[in-house]
Amino acid sequence: MTDDDKNNKSVPAALPAQIFFRSKTNVELCAMEGDDKKCRVLASGYSTFHVFHPDGSDVLVQFPSKGILKCDLSLSLSLGENENNKVTTEAFLSNSSRIGYCMYSPKGTYILTWERANSSNTTKDKDGNVMDANGELFQNLKIWNGSTGQYLHGFPLKNLRREQWPPIQWTHDEAYAFHLVTNHVHVYKGQNVFMFKESIRYERKISCEGINSFSVPKKVVAAKVPLDTNANANANANANAGDQPIATYLFTTFVPETKGKPAKLALLRYPDALGSSSGSKPPLASKSFYQAEECKAMWSPRGDAALVLTSTSVDSSGASYYGSSNLYLITAQGDAGPVPMPGNNTDETIHDVAWMPDGNKAPSFAMLSGRMPALGSLHHGGSGQPLFLFGNAHRNTIIWSPHGRFLNLAGFGNLAGGMDFWDRNKFKKIPIFYDPADKPTFGNTAQCAVGYGWSPNSRYFMVSTTSPRMNVDNNVKVFKYNGMQLANLPWENDKYAPDKLLAAEFVPTPHSLFPDRPQTPPPRRPKGQDTTKTTTNEEHNHTPNNNTNNNNIATNGVGGANTNNNNDAKPPSFVKPPGRYVPPAARRAGTGGTTLAERMRKEREGSTMGPTRVNNNNRQAMLSTHNKKRLPVGMSVEAAAAAENNMARSKNALRRERQRLAKQKAEADADAKKKEESRPEPEKVLKKLRKALKQIEALKEKDFETLNDDQKEKLASEDMLFKELKALKL
């Protein structure tokens, strides 16, 4: 296979859902669908990280003992035994065992790596520079050929912070490469500029004093942002009438706050709007603010707007132990400002924010903000105004499906693992029908989740528990788009227990290869079935003969519920979520538990919001509803109303008392201020005392008989003046 064939090959449509496993012993690939669901070993040994090719055709895996290996993912899992057992053993990149960071360029033409300096083959000169064995600067930031693995070029980079990776970023079409250096950004032209070492020279140097990080959109769905009329006239002054307009590329720069100066965020456009410091037009948009040590830019799928999340490690107000965060929306139209916080919540903590990934649809983004239970909201991609409120829940993670139709709001990390699956087009939760005779349930739970993600066809959601974050119960679970957990999977989770799984991830594939499928219609209720049955999820999971163990798995294909009620029917291919025990007296629909803890929690969260569509008519009312006063835990509504009536009757008396106290406080403050103003300054008093003592010393030299009464009185006051001088303590 030639290099051109490798670059032009596409992932076969017969493999729509493959999961890549990386354990402490092997690297494997498993298929979720197809007639022959199998797993094959790609490489053996302990690995540290992996990077997928943008089209999912291969994956780079780093082995400390071997280096970077390239594993082909385009081969079918149904090949013969000899071909299926082929394991990659040779390193794709030479001398790559110490590489710590690695990435592909947007089209996979280049590979960028960074490694720490090794004391065994490097030295330091008198200026502290790291030198290689040949006496030249050690180039540990390297660029490789993505097809052949050939080393192309390198740059010296002594230290690298996590927020600065990658220091070299390509545009979405790889027409330009931007390289971050101290106080500058170097721009290299041409897709193949790094293929010829003699011609490597940056085209332009963009000055930005104190720049800490920058960001270039990796994917752009819509057309490039055109130049304005004046820019077109200047840029194309010497061009022919039939030439195409100059392409432009957006990127952001961030300068953190230092020495009392605010942080600065700027949206620039190459090559015409690079800021005044570069001698060109000012930036398209800029924003200055405080409380910003780090910055993370998230680009819209169209590449014409970015959400910028700034954060600090310490909250100066003391309101949060985890620091503070702020969210800004900056667009190519010149708008830059904070994103409106829904619900009028005084706590502006941003738990997560994510763009809807499909650029062919109207741009929008989802956000989780505020104190727990956090408020989920959907915002307009241009103005940032809220469009829909998902309600309050203990959620901190947003995961969109690749087509942008389904949305998972989850509570991972230090939360219990609850998941709510939403249909973005309908603004409703997606129901689960475990039995056509029962009412639907919503959502599911995935405890101890570390890794997660959607399949490229938007039909499956995967959750993994991996080491070293979790050294127990390592496994991979797969759910349908509605939250129904699948059981008969092609791999065995037992072999990864307790701490052998390092990572699991769906192999990326362009979602345009798959149709944007809606929800599957719900199953029909059997004829003659009582439609008034209201079995709850907890009641369904605690029937006498119902086993909720994962061992009770199915033998039929991956899919929906089995509606056959015969005793010879196969068990369903899903796992019913285990529910907590609810006493029979509390199983009436809508009543829930009756424990004191549950009643206290409901009272505490009584002012939380449910799913609500936001428009111009109810936006202000929505804010005031969310900001209503919460009752103390344990106080009934009647008691609160009585207390409010008592307060209303004595309102005038309380107002008069407050006015009297305020007047007394104002008078006391005025007296204290007057005394403070009348008190002389210590420096002036000191000067006056020294002058008087100097005069006394002069009087001592004269004959006492010749002194008048005033001079004798001044001599007698010498001891008193020394006491005052000592009292000043200056």
N, C-alpha and C positions, 0 to 999 in steps of 0.2 A: 504494500500500500504506500503510495507516494505521500509527500507532505501536503500537497494540495487536497488529496483525497481525505486526509485526516482533518484538515481544516473545514472541509465542506460537508463532512458526514453528519448526519442527523440521527437522533435517537429513534429507534424503531417504535412505531405506534403500538406494537404488540406488548410492550413493557411499560404500561402506564403508571404502575405503582411498584417501585422497588425500594427496599430499605437497606441502607448501608450500615453494617455493624462493625464496630472496632472494639475488640476485647483485649485482655492482657496476653492472649495467646495467638489470636488470629484476626484477620480482616476478612469479613464475609459480605456477601450480597444475597438478599432474599427477595423473592417476588411475592406480591400480595395477591395477584390475580393471574388468570390463565389456566389452561387445562393441566399444566404440570407445574405446580407450585414447589419450587426447590430452593435450596441454598447452596452456594458454592464458595469455597475458600479462595480469596484473591492473593493473600500473602500471609506469612506466619511470623510471629514475633511480637514483642512489646512495642507499641507505637505511642507517640505523644500528641499528634494532631493530624488533621486531614483537610484538604482544600479541593472542592469540586471545580471542574471545568465549567464555564458559564452555560454550556449546552448540556451538561451532564454526561458527556461521552466518556470521561475518564476522571480519575481522582488521584491527587498527590497525597501520599501518606509518609510521614516522617518517622523513621526508625532510628533511635540513637545508635544502634550497632551497625546499621547499613547506610543510612542517609535517606534522601527523598526517593521513594519508589513511585512509579506511575502505573496504576492499575486500570485496565480497559474495562469499562462498564457497558459497552455496547453489544457484547456477545450475549447470545441467548442462553438462558439457564437450562434449556432442554437439549444442549449439545451432547455428544457422546462422552463416554467416561474419560477417554484419554484427553480430550480437549477440555472437558469440564474440570479436570483435576490439575490443570495447568496453574502453577503458582508463580507469581512474580518474585524474583530474587535479586535482580541486578538493579543498582541505583540508577535513577534517571538523571540526576544532577550529581556531578563529581564533587567529592569532598564536601558533602552536605550533611554530615552527621551532627554538626553543631548548630544548625539553623534553628532559630527560635520563632521567626515570623515568615509567612509565605502567603502569596496571593497571585491570582491570575489577573491579567488586564481584561477589560470588558469583553473583548472578542476572543480572548485566549491566545493572542499572538505572543505575549510576553509573560514571563514569570518573574516576580519581584520577591527577593528574599533578604533577610537580615540575620546576622549572627554576631555573637559577642566575640571580642578579641580573645585569642588563646595565647596564654603566656608561653607555651612551648614553642611556638613558631613566630612570635612577634616580640618586638622590643619597643622601648620608649626613648625618644631623643631628649635633649636638654630642655626643649619647650613642652614636653609632655605629650607629643604626638605619637600615635601608635604606628610603628613601622613594620613592614614585612621582612622576610628573609633577604630580599634584594635591596633593602634600604629605601624602599619607596613607601608612601602612605598606604596603610592597610585599608583596602577597600572591602568593607564588610556589608555594604548595601549593594546587592548584585542584581543584574538583569540578565535573564536567560531566554533562549528561544523556546517558546511554548510547545513547538512541535518536535524539535530534535533534542532539546535539553542542552544545547551548546551555550557556553558562557559568552556573553556579548560585551558587557561593560559593567563598571563598578564605581561606587562613590564612597569616600570615607565618611563614616557616621559613628562617632564614638559612643554617644548615649542616645537612647530612644525611649521616650515615654509612651505609655500605652495609648494616650489620647492623640498622639502624633502619627500613629500608624494608619495608613501607609504614607511615608514622606514623599513618594512619587505617585501621582494619580493621573490616569489617562482620561481623556474625554470619552463619551459614549461610543464615538466612531473611531477612536484611537488616532485622530488627526493631530492631537497635541498631547504633550505630557508636561505636567506641572510638578516641579521639584522644589520642596520647601528647604530653604537654608536659613542661616541667621539673618533676620531682618529683611529677607528677600524671598521671592518666588521666581525661579528660573523656568522659562517656557521653551520646550523643545518642539520643533516642527517636524511633521512627516511621520507616517506610520512606520516606516522602516529606517528611521534615523539611527536606531541603536544597532542595526545590522551591519553598518559600516563604521568601524572605529575611527577612521581618519576624518570623518565628517561630523563627529559629535561635537556640537557647539550650540549653546542655547541661543534662541532667536531673540529673546527679550528678557529683561530683568525688571521685575515689578517690585518696587520698594514698599515696605510696610514695617515701620519701626515697631519692634516688640512683638511681632506676629508669633503666635503660639501654635495655631493649627489652621487648616483650611480644608475646604470640601468641594469636590467636583461631582455633579450627578453622573452616576454610572449608567443609567438608562434614561432615554428620552423617547416617549411615545409620539408626542405631537411634533410639529415642525419647529425648527429652531426659531428663537425670538429674533425677528427682523430688526435691522438698524432703523433708527428714525430717519426722517428726510434729510436733515443736515448731515448726519453721519454717512448716509449713503452717498451724498454729493461729494463729501471730502474723500471718502475711501475709494470711490470709483471715478475720481476725476480723470485719471489717466487710463481708465479701462475703456474697452470698445463698447459700442452700444449693445452688442449681442452677448457680452459676458454675463455670467451669473453673479448675483449679489454675494458679497463676502459673508461667509458663515460666521456666526458668533457663538460664544460658549460662556455660560454663567458659572461662577464659583463664588464661594464665601470666604472671608478671612476673619479671624478672631484674635483680638489683642486683649489679654486679661488685665484687670485693674492692678495698678502698681503705684506705690507712693502717693496714695490719695487721689490718683487720676482714675476716672471711670473706665470700665471695659468698653471696647468698641467692636461692633459687628458691622461688616460691610458686605453688600452684594455687588460684585464687579462683573463686567462683561468684557471678554477678550474678543477682538483686540482694541476696541474703541473706548470703553468706559472703565478705566483702571484706577480712577482716583486722582486727585490733584497732585499727589506726591510723585506720580509717574509722568507728569507733564501732559496729561490727557484730560478727558472729561471727568467730572466727579463721579463717584459710584452711583449706580442706579438707586440704591437705598442704603441707609446706614442707621444705626441705633447705638446710643451710648447709655450705659446703665451701671449700677453698682451691684455688689453681691454676685459676682460672676468670676469664679476661678477656672472652671472648665466649661467647655461648650461642645454640644453634639448637634450636628446639622442633619436633618432628615428631609430628603428631597421628595417632591411630589412625583408621581409616575410620568408626568409630562415634562418635568425638569424646569418649570417656570416659577416655582415657589418652594420655599423651604421652611420647615418648622425647626426652630433653634431652641434647644433645651439647655439652659445655663444652670449651674449648680455650684454650691460652696460646701466645704466639709464642715463648717461651723456656722450655725445660725446666730447672727449677732443679736437678734431680738430675744433669744433664749426660748422660743416657742417650740423648737423641735430639736431632739437629740441628734437627728440624722442630717442636720444642715438645712439649707433652704434651696429651693429650685424655682425657676421662672420659665415660662414658655412664650416665645415670640414667633410671629408669622411675618416673613419677609418675602415680597413678590417682585417679579420683574417689572411690574407697573410702577414701582417706586414706593409701595406701601411697606411700612415696617412698624410694628407695634405689638403689644402684648395680646395674647389670645383671651377673649372674654371668658371669665370663669363662670360656669353655670351654677345655678342654685344659690347665688349670693353667699357663698361659703367664705368665711373670713380666713380659713386655712387654705393656702394656695399650694399645698403639696401636690406635685404631679407624680402619680405612680407610674403611668405609662401613656404613651401617645403613639399612634401609627396611622399612616396614610392608607386609604383604600387603594389596593395595588393596581387596579385596572385603569390605565390611562385613557381608554376609549369611553369611559363613563364620566359623568360629572364629578369633578374632584371633590373629595371630602376626607375627613380624618376623624378618628375616634380617640377619646381621651378619658382617663380615669383620674379623678382629682378629689381633694378634700380628705378629711379624716375618715377613718373606717367607721361604718361601712361607706366605701368610696362611691361617688356619683359617676356613673358612666354617661357619656354624652357623645353625640355625633355632630360635627361642625362643618360649615361650608368651607370649601378649600380656598376660596378667594377672600372672603371677608372675615372668616373665623367665627362668625356668629353661630350659636347652637341651633341645630335643626330638630334634634330628637334627644330625649333623655331616656336612657335605658333603666334608670332607677338606681337606688342605693343597694349595694351588696358588698360582701367582703371579697373584693376582686382587686387584683393589682397587675394583671397581664392582659394584653390585647393581641390576638392573633387572627389576621384576616386570611380567608382562603384566597388562592391565587387569582380566581375570577372576580373577587370582590363581592360575591353574593352572600356568602356565609361568614359569620363573625363569632369568634369564641372569646367571651370575657371570663377569665379564669383567675383563681386565687392561689397561685403557686408560691414557692419560697417558704416564708414563715406562716403562710395561711394554710387552711385545711385542704385545699385542692379542689374546691367546687368549680364547676364549669357550667356556663350558660351559653347555649348555641342559638344564635339569632339569624333570621333571614333579613338581610339588609333591604331587599326590595319590598318586603311586606311589613317591616318594622314589628315583627312578632317573633317570639321564641318558637323554635322548631319542636314539635311534639314527638314523643316516643310512644309507640304502641307495642307493648310487650304481649298483649292479648287483645284481639279485636273486641272482646266483650267488655273490657275495662276502659275506663277513661284514660286519656293520655297522661304521661308524666313528662317532666321537662328537666333537662340537664343531667349531669352525672358528677362523679367525684374521682379524682386521680391524685392520690396521696403521694407525698415525697417525690414530686415531679422535678426533674432537673432539665431534661431536654424535651422539646415539643415542636410540632410543626404539622402543616397540612400536606397532603399528597398533591402532586401537580394537577390531578384531575378534579380536585376540590371535593372528593367524595369520602376521604378518610382523614382522621386526625390521630397522630401518634404522640404518646407520652412515654418517656423513658426515665428510669431511675438508674443513675450511673455513678461510678466511682471517679474521683475521690470525694465528691460532694456527699454522697451517701454510700457508706460502706456496708450496707445491709440491704437485702431485698432488691438486688439489681434485676431489672426486668424491662420489657417493652410491652406496652398495651396499645391497642388500636381501637379507635371508636369510629362509628359512622358519623356523617355530617350532622346528625341530630343528637349525638351523645350516646348512642347505643354501643356498648362494648362488645367487640367480636371475640370469639372464643377459639375456633379451630384455625390457629395460625400456623404457618409453615416452619416455624422455629420453636425450639424448646427453651423456655425461660429458665428452667432448672439448671442448665449448664452455665448460666451466668451468675448464679447465686454463690456466695452472698455478695461478693465485691469484685467480680471479674469483668463487668461491662464498663467500658470507658466512654463510648459514644454510640448513638444510633440516630440516623437521619434519613429522611426520604431523599432519593436521588433527584436533583432538580432537573426539570424538563420544561421547555417553553409551554406555558399554559394555553397558548394559541393552538396547539395541536389537539386540544380536547374541547368539546362543546361546553358551553355554560349551561349546565343542566339544572333545572329547578328541583324542588323537593319531590320525592316520590309520593304519589297520592296515598292517603291513609287506607288501611285495609277495610273492606266492607264488613259491617256487623252482620253476623249470621241471622237468618230469618227467624222470627219468633223470639229473638233475644230481648230480655228486659232492658230497655234503654235507660232505666232509672238507677241502675247499679252504679254505685259511687265508691268503688274500692280504692283506697289510698295506696300509695307506694309502700308505706310501712306495713300496712295490713297485708298487701300482696306478698311481701317478702317474709311474713311470719305465719303463713298458713302451715298446718301440721306437717304436710308431706312435701313442703317446698325446701329444697337444699340450695342455699345461696353460695356454696363453695365454688371456686374456680375449677375444681376437679370435675364438676359435672358439666363437661364441655360437649360440644355437638360434633356430629360426624357428617352433617350435610354441608353444602357449599356456603361460602361467605355471602350473607345477604340478610333479608328481613326475617320476620318472625314466622314460625311454623303455625299455621292456622288449623291444622288437622288435630282433632281432639281424640282420635282413636288411640288405644293403648299401644298399637304397633307402630305408631308414628315415631320418626326420628326426633331427637331432642333439638331445640332451637340452637342456631349458631351464634348466640349472643350470651353474655353473662349479665344476669340481673343484678343491679347494684344492691349491696347489703344495706338495709335500713335499720334505724334504731327501733327498739321495742316501744310500742305505744299501747297503753292499757286499753281494753275493749271499751271502757266508758268514754275514752277520749278519741275514739276512731271515727266520730262523726265528721263528715266532710267540712273542712274549713275551721274546725275547732283546734286541732293540733294538740300539743302536750299541755298539761295543767300543772307542771312543776313550778315552784317558786322562781327558780332560775330562769325558766322560759318566760314567765309572766313579767319578771323584772326586765329581761332583755327586750320584750315587746314594748314595754312602757318607755324604756330608754330610747328605743329606735322608733317611737311612735310618729315622729315627724319626718321620717324618711319618705322619699318619693318613689312612685312606681313608674312604669313606662308611660311617657307622655310626649306627644308631638308638640313642638314649639313653633309658634307663629307670631306675627306682629301683634295680634290681639291679646294673647295670653302670656307674652314674655315677662312683662312686669309682674303680673299676678303670680306667675310661676316662681319668680324670685322671692316675693313676699311670703308665699306659702312655705317655701323651703326654710325661710328664716324665722318661722314662728317659734314662740317660746316653748321649751320643753319642760314638762312637769318633773318635779323631784321623784326619784324612784320610790314606789309604794304609795304615792298620793293619788287618790281617786279623782275623777273629773269633777264630782260634786263638791269635794272638799276644796279643790282648786277654785271652783266658781264662788264658793262661800268666802274664801279668803280674798278673792278679787272684789267682791261686793263690800267687804269690810274696808278694804283699802280705798274703794271709791268714796265711801261715806266720810272717811277721815282725810280725804285728799287735801281739802282746804287747810285743815290744821297742820298737816305735814308740810304743806307749802309755806305757811307762815313761819313754822319752826325753822325750815331750811333758810328762809330769807333772814331771820334773826341771827342764825349762826353765821351765815355768810357775811352779814354786816359786821358782827363782832370780829370775825376773822380779818375782814378788810381794814377795820380800825386798828387792830393789833399789828397788822403788817405795815400800815402807814406809820404808826409810832416807832416801830423798830427801824423802819427805813429812815425816819427823821433823825433818830439817835445815831444811826450809822453814818449819815451824812454829816452830822455835827461833830463827830469824833475826828480829831486831826489824824493825818497820816503819820505812821511811825517815823518815816524818814525826816519829815519836817520837824517833829518833836525832837529827834536826835540832834538835828542841826541847831535847834534853838537851845538845847541843853549845853551842847559843846561851846556855843558862843557865850553863854552865861558863865560857864566855868573858866573860860579863857579871860573873861573880864575880871573874875574873882582873883585869878592868878596875878593879873596886873595890879589889882588893888593891894595885894599882900606886899608888894615891893614898896609901896608908899608908907609914909609915917601915919600911924593909926590916929594920932591927934589931929591931923589935918583933914581927915575924912568927914563928910557930912553924914546926916542921919540915913539917907537913902543908901549910901555906899556901905555904911556899917550894917544896915539890914541885909544887903546883898551878901556881905561876908558871912553873916549868920545863917544864910540859907544854903551854904555849901553842902552840908550833910544831906539835906532834903533833895538837892539836885542829884547827888550821887545815887540816892535810893531810886529816884525816878529813872535814871540812866540804867541802873541794874534791872529794873522791872521791864524795860523794853526788850532785853535779851537779844540785842542785835550785835 
